[in-house]
Amino acid sequence: MARVEIVDVTDEARFGLIPPCVDPSFDHRTCDYWEEAERGSKASRPSWLRAGPTDAPGERSDPRSAANPFAPPPKTDTNPFLPAPKAAANPFAPASSGPVRNPFLEDLTGSPSDNPFASGPHVRPTIAAEAPRKLQLLGRGLGVFGSYAKVLLIDGEAAGYCQFGPLSAYPRALRLRELYTELPTAPLPAVITCIATTAEARRSGRALRLVKEVCDDLGGRGFAAIEVYPEAAARENSTPAARPGFWIRAGFVLAVDDDRYPVLRREL
């Protein structure tokens, strides 16, 4: 029997497990369609898969170089007779020139605490600035919400992908939802934006299993409902959000009937 495992995309190693789209012109590994209300794209962009700095050379600024109108002018080579500026006197500074111990900063700086009952500093997971662009998007809420994507593995090989999260993380979903005033406004739902499987895993129930895992996870995170926004007339391989029939099989019901963008909803 095949071994099925579902893992969260929380780092670059897990991001590397995401399978490519069946249609090579699309790629959920470089897609920002749902993250951008106006200009997002589902297109394949191979450059996005390479790790690298997000800032162009020369664009990073050193915060210490900001002008300070209260600081004395620095010594320059244009006037060798100009004396070096003296440090401003601080009447509140102690006479000692050694480091001053501040017991209120020890927990923040990692210094040992004198309180044996105090817990250590909580380090939240983050995504490196040099990580691929899509991984940075998936990691925006990692320290607060948790993961935004899961991958389904069959015997260690990637077979499915699902992207989800709070409605606030996906501006296009927010914009689309505003078109339908009949949808409940509170509490706001979580959303599933993408579901996909490899060609070999099609029609085997793997995508339904992945969606069930995501729904259980979102319910555990406190959401009362989940919505999806499929394209009703889209071809199978050209939409990241499947088609309405799939979501009905996954336990969703039609909340808004629309010829192009129906809304399906599942109460948790």
PyMOL commands that set and color helices and strands:
alter all, ss='L'
color gray80, all
select helices_A, chain A and resi 12-15+46-49+63-65+106-109+133-138+167-169+171-177+199-201+206-220+244-249
alter helices_A, ss='H'
color red, helices_A
select strands_A, chain A and resi 4-8+149-154+157-166+190-197+225-228+253-256+263-267
alter strands_A, ss='S'
color yellow, strands_A
deselect
rebuild
show_as cartoon
